[in-house]
Amino acid sequence: MACSSSSVALKLEELLTCSICRDSFTNPRILPCYHSFCQRCLERVPQNKKNEVYYLSCPVCRNDAEIPKEGFPTSFFINNLKDMQDSIVLIDCFDHKKPLDLFCDKCNTLICSTCAVSHKGHGYQDINLCYGKHRVKLEECLEKVKAKEDKIKKKEFVKSLNDREKEIIERGAKIKKEIHDTTEKLIANLRCSEEKLIKQADNITYYKVQSLSKQKESAEAILSQLKCQRDLLSEILQEDIHQQVFMLDKFCAETTKYIDEINLDELNPNKNADFVLNKKARAPACTCMSIGEIIEIKALERFKVEIDSTQWHSKNKISFQLSMVKVKDSSLLNVSESFLQCSLVQNDRPNELIVATVARNAARPGVYTIKCEIKVTNAYTVKLQLDDFIFEDTPMIAPINPYLFNVTAVQKIPGFCLPHAIAINDDSANHIAVVEKDGVTILNKEIVKENSFKMEGGKICGAAITKNFVLVSSIKGIQKIRMDEGTPKVMPLKIRKPHGIAISPATGQVYFADSGHHCVQVLKPDLTFSHSFGKEGPQNGNFTKPYDVAVDSRGYVYVTDSCSNRIQKFNSDGAFQIQFCIPENFKCPRFIAVDNEGYVYVSQKKSSHLSIFTSDGVFICFFDIEGVDGEDIHVCGYPTGLAFDRDGSLYVCDSENVIKCKKKKEIVI
């Protein structure tokens, strides 16, 4: 085979030479820096190990390259160049030893005149004729290479990559320093805590040991004195000299008196090994770490257990808040919940222990949430133990859970346009006023429509009804509609944005929420102004746009304050009584009603649940309106207005209907 060398062939030979072994590439591998070497040459390059990862330094540019577990990838660029070299260095035909002076377009290869016979019909031609076309292709390819090279140089990608690499390395070094500094700080804090606790343990130990040492010295002194007296008396009795026996009468009396004065209780150890290390819980992001604190069990006697905010969660499950309060200054004892054991005992069944779980209240240090299951409403005793110390028993009355999951929808009353508030009068007629989008519809106790009144003046918010008239609140004000006339008349009151209205069954007074003035206004039974209570503010007794009002049979007034997310109770004169204990997932109370037994029902904004509270503000449960077996009665959208009739049935408005609900007679307690 005749071969000739050219500048192209020489350049290819240079590109295809490994810079380590200086020989042609064998199984070429490429590094991340784009330098290629023989695989066996790379295996001989020294390796470094950093953080369980192996690296090697490129023999050309000295950049570190992480060694992949599967090895460096094959350099297909080098392999392609090797194929190109084989085709370029051949000038004569390998089979016929004739010049390669023809080019076959179909096979895209150089052939000789003898090869042309086997390429007949392929459209081959003299290389001199088609050389220009193929040269243009190479020139176009060269231009693309130059353009891409110029673009990369112009945008300074290499510089940007170097700068970014430097930035990443600096950031990594900075983070490593932060990690080191933070670790050192945590270690220093732990060492500081260790020294403090060791000093505290030493002080407590020294104090207790010193006290015991004094007792021991006293006991040893008494024993020494008694030994001397014993030896003397034994010796005299042994010698049996009559005169000495008579002469020691006074000594015997003094010895007897000394013995009687010895108080053996004072010789009992007055100090106990009752101090423990309380390992307090730590937040993950806490930078000031502490091992814990040492607590003397004896000091726990100065604390008492207090209980607050009992809540029902399901049929038998309750939870309540518990804290250990120091009698002297009311400070709270804050310990890890893992040290606390809590249980309940029903007073009339002292042998039945109800185990409870203890969880720390993250928002209130020193307050713990206790959860357990009870079977009946009764008086209970809460027992709390911290390590080996048992706190004094604490009494607790579990609140009644009267109708949990027993409020059932029995009738859907359709035919309304966006009903959102409802009122029922307290007499035997049981008239029902349903507030709709643009008016009020009156139903009798058989749920039959008796009348309807169209209203003007904007959105209607609430209503109250007696046997003679209906009071309606709207943006226009408070309007009175007589049953026998039907014409709304605006009452002359100084109000702004009135909302819920309620009439007291005890006094006949009318209460309405004046959200514009942030108060509750009170009218006399003759509908003349009496007084108002509350003003804007977060304090007890004040409001931020009160929403609805309800009055129970004893005349107590309940007000929902949506913007402040609270419910408050007042007496009939408007004196603040209590603020309800709101559960965590209770948001934006809206309409409110009180049943015949004094339980308070509340709807929330955009919530499918209704909530039940005791009249003392203790949360009982959430529940959803559901139909009886076989009947598909459910709330469309969210429940809004609420009202109870004389028989104790609950009426609930939704976006389309009024739903009548009954309580089952079986009371869960």
LINHU-V527210 format. One record per residue. N is the residue number from 1. RES is the residue in three letters. NEAR is the number of other ideal C-beta (glycine too) atoms within 10 Angstrom. Layout:
BEGIN
n & res & near
N & RES & NEAR
N & RES & NEAR
END
This chain:
BEGIN
n & res & near
1 & MET & 9
2 & ALA & 10
3 & CYS & 9
4 & SER & 9
5 & SER & 9
6 & SER & 11
7 & SER & 7
8 & VAL & 12
9 & ALA & 14
10 & LEU & 10
11 & LYS & 13
12 & LEU & 18
13 & GLU & 14
14 & GLU & 8
15 & LEU & 15
16 & LEU & 18
17 & THR & 13
18 & CYS & 20
19 & SER & 12
20 & ILE & 15
21 & CYS & 14
22 & ARG & 8
23 & ASP & 11
24 & SER & 14
25 & PHE & 21
26 & THR & 12
27 & ASN & 14
28 & PRO & 23
29 & ARG & 20
30 & ILE & 16
31 & LEU & 23
32 & PRO & 13
33 & CYS & 12
34 & TYR & 11
35 & HIS & 16
36 & SER & 22
37 & PHE & 27
38 & CYS & 21
39 & GLN & 16
40 & ARG & 13
41 & CYS & 20
42 & LEU & 23
43 & GLU & 12
44 & ARG & 10
45 & VAL & 14
46 & PRO & 6
47 & GLN & 11
48 & ASN & 11
49 & LYS & 9
50 & LYS & 9
51 & ASN & 4
52 & GLU & 5
53 & VAL & 9
54 & TYR & 13
55 & TYR & 13
56 & LEU & 17
57 & SER & 15
58 & CYS & 17
59 & PRO & 15
60 & VAL & 14
61 & CYS & 11
62 & ARG & 8
63 & ASN & 13
64 & ASP & 13
65 & ALA & 18
66 & GLU & 12
67 & ILE & 17
68 & PRO & 10
69 & LYS & 5
70 & GLU & 6
71 & GLY & 11
72 & PHE & 19
73 & PRO & 11
74 & THR & 14
75 & SER & 21
76 & PHE & 10
77 & PHE & 13
78 & ILE & 20
79 & ASN & 15
80 & ASN & 10
81 & LEU & 19
82 & LYS & 15
83 & ASP & 9
84 & MET & 14
85 & GLN & 18
86 & ASP & 10
87 & SER & 9
88 & ILE & 13
89 & VAL & 16
90 & LEU & 15
91 & ILE & 13
92 & ASP & 16
93 & CYS & 20
94 & PHE & 10
95 & ASP & 10
96 & HIS & 13
97 & LYS & 11
98 & LYS & 14
99 & PRO & 14
100 & LEU & 18
101 & ASP & 15
102 & LEU & 22
103 & PHE & 23
104 & CYS & 17
105 & ASP & 12
106 & LYS & 10
107 & CYS & 14
108 & ASN & 8
109 & THR & 15
110 & LEU & 18
111 & ILE & 23
112 & CYS & 17
113 & SER & 14
114 & THR & 12
115 & CYS & 19
116 & ALA & 14
117 & VAL & 8
118 & SER & 10
119 & HIS & 17
120 & LYS & 8
121 & GLY & 6
122 & HIS & 16
123 & GLY & 11
124 & TYR & 21
125 & GLN & 11
126 & ASP & 10
127 & ILE & 15
128 & ASN & 9
129 & LEU & 10
130 & CYS & 14
131 & TYR & 11
132 & GLY & 8
133 & LYS & 9
134 & HIS & 11
135 & ARG & 10
136 & VAL & 10
137 & LYS & 9
138 & LEU & 9
139 & GLU & 10
140 & GLU & 10
141 & CYS & 10
142 & LEU & 10
143 & GLU & 10
144 & LYS & 10
145 & VAL & 10
146 & LYS & 10
147 & ALA & 10
148 & LYS & 10
149 & GLU & 10
150 & ASP & 10
151 & LYS & 10
152 & ILE & 11
153 & LYS & 11
154 & LYS & 8
155 & LYS & 10
156 & GLU & 11
157 & PHE & 11
158 & VAL & 10
159 & LYS & 10
160 & SER & 10
161 & LEU & 10
162 & ASN & 11
163 & ASP & 11
164 & ARG & 10
165 & GLU & 11
166 & LYS & 10
167 & GLU & 10
168 & ILE & 10
169 & ILE & 10
170 & GLU & 10
171 & ARG & 10
172 & GLY & 10
173 & ALA & 10
174 & LYS & 10
175 & ILE & 10
176 & LYS & 10
177 & LYS & 10
178 & GLU & 10
179 & ILE & 10
180 & HIS & 10
181 & ASP & 10
182 & THR & 11
183 & THR & 10
184 & GLU & 10
185 & LYS & 13
186 & LEU & 14
187 & ILE & 11
188 & ALA & 11
189 & ASN & 16
190 & LEU & 13
191 & ARG & 11
192 & CYS & 14
193 & SER & 16
194 & GLU & 12
195 & GLU & 10
196 & LYS & 14
197 & LEU & 16
198 & ILE & 12
199 & LYS & 10
200 & GLN & 14
201 & ALA & 13
202 & ASP & 10
203 & ASN & 11
204 & ILE & 16
205 & THR & 13
206 & TYR & 11
207 & TYR & 11
208 & LYS & 18
209 & VAL & 12
210 & GLN & 11
211 & SER & 13
212 & LEU & 13
213 & SER & 11
214 & LYS & 11
215 & GLN & 16
216 & LYS & 13
217 & GLU & 10
218 & SER & 13
219 & ALA & 14
220 & GLU & 10
221 & ALA & 10
222 & ILE & 16
223 & LEU & 11
224 & SER & 10
225 & GLN & 14
226 & LEU & 14
227 & LYS & 10
228 & CYS & 10
229 & GLN & 16
230 & ARG & 11
231 & ASP & 10
232 & LEU & 13
233 & LEU & 14
234 & SER & 10
235 & GLU & 10
236 & ILE & 15
237 & LEU & 12
238 & GLN & 8
239 & GLU & 9
240 & ASP & 8
241 & ILE & 11
242 & HIS & 7
243 & GLN & 7
244 & GLN & 12
245 & VAL & 13
246 & PHE & 8
247 & MET & 11
248 & LEU & 16
249 & ASP & 9
250 & LYS & 8
251 & PHE & 13
252 & CYS & 12
253 & ALA & 10
254 & GLU & 12
255 & THR & 17
256 & THR & 10
257 & LYS & 9
258 & TYR & 13
259 & ILE & 12
260 & ASP & 8
261 & GLU & 7
262 & ILE & 13
263 & ASN & 8
264 & LEU & 8
265 & ASP & 6
266 & GLU & 11
267 & LEU & 14
268 & ASN & 8
269 & PRO & 11
270 & ASN & 12
271 & LYS & 15
272 & ASN & 10
273 & ALA & 10
274 & ASP & 16
275 & PHE & 17
276 & VAL & 18
277 & LEU & 13
278 & ASN & 18
279 & LYS & 14
280 & LYS & 15
281 & ALA & 14
282 & ARG & 13
283 & ALA & 8
284 & PRO & 4
285 & ALA & 5
286 & CYS & 11
287 & THR & 9
288 & CYS & 10
289 & MET & 15
290 & SER & 16
291 & ILE & 19
292 & GLY & 16
293 & GLU & 16
294 & ILE & 16
295 & ILE & 19
296 & GLU & 14
297 & ILE & 15
298 & LYS & 12
299 & ALA & 13
300 & LEU & 18
301 & GLU & 12
302 & ARG & 13
303 & PHE & 21
304 & LYS & 13
305 & VAL & 18
306 & GLU & 14
307 & ILE & 17
308 & ASP & 10
309 & SER & 16
310 & THR & 19
311 & GLN & 21
312 & TRP & 23
313 & HIS & 17
314 & SER & 12
315 & LYS & 12
316 & ASN & 14
317 & LYS & 14
318 & ILE & 22
319 & SER & 19
320 & PHE & 21
321 & GLN & 17
322 & LEU & 23
323 & SER & 20
324 & MET & 22
325 & VAL & 16
326 & LYS & 14
327 & VAL & 10
328 & LYS & 8
329 & ASP & 7
330 & SER & 9
331 & SER & 12
332 & LEU & 16
333 & LEU & 18
334 & ASN & 17
335 & VAL & 23
336 & SER & 15
337 & GLU & 15
338 & SER & 11
339 & PHE & 16
340 & LEU & 20
341 & GLN & 15
342 & CYS & 21
343 & SER & 16
344 & LEU & 22
345 & VAL & 16
346 & GLN & 18
347 & ASN & 12
348 & ASP & 9
349 & ARG & 13
350 & PRO & 9
351 & ASN & 6
352 & GLU & 10
353 & LEU & 12
354 & ILE & 17
355 & VAL & 10
356 & ALA & 23
357 & THR & 12
358 & VAL & 17
359 & ALA & 12
360 & ARG & 19
361 & ASN & 14
362 & ALA & 10
363 & ALA & 7
364 & ARG & 13
365 & PRO & 12
366 & GLY & 14
367 & VAL & 18
368 & TYR & 22
369 & THR & 19
370 & ILE & 22
371 & LYS & 15
372 & CYS & 19
373 & GLU & 14
374 & ILE & 18
375 & LYS & 12
376 & VAL & 12
377 & THR & 15
378 & ASN & 14
379 & ALA & 11
380 & TYR & 23
381 & THR & 14
382 & VAL & 21
383 & LYS & 19
384 & LEU & 23
385 & GLN & 13
386 & LEU & 20
387 & ASP & 15
388 & ASP & 8
389 & PHE & 18
390 & ILE & 12
391 & PHE & 19
392 & GLU & 10
393 & ASP & 12
394 & THR & 16
395 & PRO & 10
396 & MET & 20
397 & ILE & 12
398 & ALA & 19
399 & PRO & 19
400 & ILE & 17
401 & ASN & 23
402 & PRO & 18
403 & TYR & 23
404 & LEU & 20
405 & PHE & 14
406 & ASN & 14
407 & VAL & 21
408 & THR & 18
409 & ALA & 21
410 & VAL & 13
411 & GLN & 16
412 & LYS & 18
413 & ILE & 17
414 & PRO & 8
415 & GLY & 12
416 & PHE & 20
417 & CYS & 11
418 & LEU & 14
419 & PRO & 23
420 & HIS & 20
421 & ALA & 27
422 & ILE & 24
423 & ALA & 26
424 & ILE & 22
425 & ASN & 22
426 & ASP & 17
427 & ASP & 12
428 & SER & 8
429 & ALA & 14
430 & ASN & 18
431 & HIS & 20
432 & ILE & 24
433 & ALA & 25
434 & VAL & 27
435 & VAL & 27
436 & GLU & 19
437 & LYS & 12
438 & ASP & 13
439 & GLY & 18
440 & VAL & 24
441 & THR & 20
442 & ILE & 20
443 & LEU & 21
444 & ASN & 13
445 & LYS & 15
446 & GLU & 7
447 & ILE & 13
448 & VAL & 8
449 & LYS & 14
450 & GLU & 12
451 & ASN & 15
452 & SER & 13
453 & PHE & 19
454 & LYS & 10
455 & MET & 19
456 & GLU & 11
457 & GLY & 13
458 & GLY & 10
459 & LYS & 14
460 & ILE & 22
461 & CYS & 22
462 & GLY & 27
463 & ALA & 25
464 & ALA & 25
465 & ILE & 26
466 & THR & 19
467 & LYS & 12
468 & ASN & 10
469 & PHE & 16
470 & VAL & 25
471 & LEU & 25
472 & VAL & 29
473 & SER & 26
474 & SER & 22
475 & ILE & 13
476 & LYS & 16
477 & GLY & 17
478 & ILE & 24
479 & GLN & 23
480 & LYS & 16
481 & ILE & 22
482 & ARG & 12
483 & MET & 16
484 & ASP & 6
485 & GLU & 11
486 & GLY & 13
487 & THR & 9
488 & PRO & 20
489 & LYS & 12
490 & VAL & 12
491 & MET & 15
492 & PRO & 9
493 & LEU & 15
494 & LYS & 10
495 & ILE & 19
496 & ARG & 11
497 & LYS & 16
498 & PRO & 26
499 & HIS & 23
500 & GLY & 27
501 & ILE & 24
502 & ALA & 28
503 & ILE & 21
504 & SER & 21
505 & PRO & 15
506 & ALA & 12
507 & THR & 15
508 & GLY & 14
509 & GLN & 20
510 & VAL & 24
511 & TYR & 27
512 & PHE & 28
513 & ALA & 30
514 & ASP & 23
515 & SER & 24
516 & GLY & 13
517 & HIS & 20
518 & HIS & 19
519 & CYS & 22
520 & VAL & 23
521 & GLN & 23
522 & VAL & 21
523 & LEU & 21
524 & LYS & 13
525 & PRO & 13
526 & ASP & 8
527 & LEU & 15
528 & THR & 10
529 & PHE & 14
530 & SER & 16
531 & HIS & 13
532 & SER & 17
533 & PHE & 20
534 & GLY & 24
535 & LYS & 12
536 & GLU & 12
537 & GLY & 12
538 & PRO & 11
539 & GLN & 10
540 & ASN & 12
541 & GLY & 16
542 & ASN & 18
543 & PHE & 28
544 & THR & 15
545 & LYS & 17
546 & PRO & 26
547 & TYR & 22
548 & ASP & 30
549 & VAL & 27
550 & ALA & 23
551 & VAL & 22
552 & ASP & 22
553 & SER & 14
554 & ARG & 13
555 & GLY & 16
556 & TYR & 20
557 & VAL & 25
558 & TYR & 25
559 & VAL & 27
560 & THR & 28
561 & ASP & 24
562 & SER & 21
563 & CYS & 14
564 & SER & 18
565 & ASN & 14
566 & ARG & 18
567 & ILE & 26
568 & GLN & 23
569 & LYS & 19
570 & PHE & 22
571 & ASN & 13
572 & SER & 16
573 & ASP & 13
574 & GLY & 19
575 & ALA & 10
576 & PHE & 15
577 & GLN & 16
578 & ILE & 15
579 & GLN & 15
580 & PHE & 23
581 & CYS & 18
582 & ILE & 19
583 & PRO & 17
584 & GLU & 7
585 & ASN & 9
586 & PHE & 20
587 & LYS & 13
588 & CYS & 16
589 & PRO & 24
590 & ARG & 23
591 & PHE & 27
592 & ILE & 23
593 & ALA & 25
594 & VAL & 24
595 & ASP & 21
596 & ASN & 13
597 & GLU & 15
598 & GLY & 13
599 & TYR & 19
600 & VAL & 27
601 & TYR & 24
602 & VAL & 25
603 & SER & 24
604 & GLN & 23
605 & LYS & 12
606 & LYS & 9
607 & SER & 19
608 & SER & 16
609 & HIS & 16
610 & LEU & 23
611 & SER & 22
612 & ILE & 21
613 & PHE & 26
614 & THR & 19
615 & SER & 18
616 & ASP & 13
617 & GLY & 18
618 & VAL & 19
619 & PHE & 24
620 & ILE & 23
621 & CYS & 22
622 & PHE & 19
623 & PHE & 17
624 & ASP & 14
625 & ILE & 19
626 & GLU & 16
627 & GLY & 16
628 & VAL & 11
629 & ASP & 6
630 & GLY & 5
631 & GLU & 13
632 & ASP & 8
633 & ILE & 17
634 & HIS & 15
635 & VAL & 21
636 & CYS & 11
637 & GLY & 12
638 & TYR & 16
639 & PRO & 23
640 & THR & 22
641 & GLY & 25
642 & LEU & 25
643 & ALA & 27
644 & PHE & 21
645 & ASP & 18
646 & ARG & 14
647 & ASP & 10
648 & GLY & 13
649 & SER & 18
650 & LEU & 22
651 & TYR & 23
652 & VAL & 25
653 & CYS & 28
654 & ASP & 22
655 & SER & 15
656 & GLU & 16
657 & ASN & 20
658 & VAL & 23
659 & ILE & 22
660 & LYS & 18
661 & CYS & 21
662 & LYS & 16
663 & LYS & 20
664 & LYS & 12
665 & LYS & 6
666 & GLU & 7
667 & ILE & 13
668 & VAL & 17
669 & ILE & 13
END
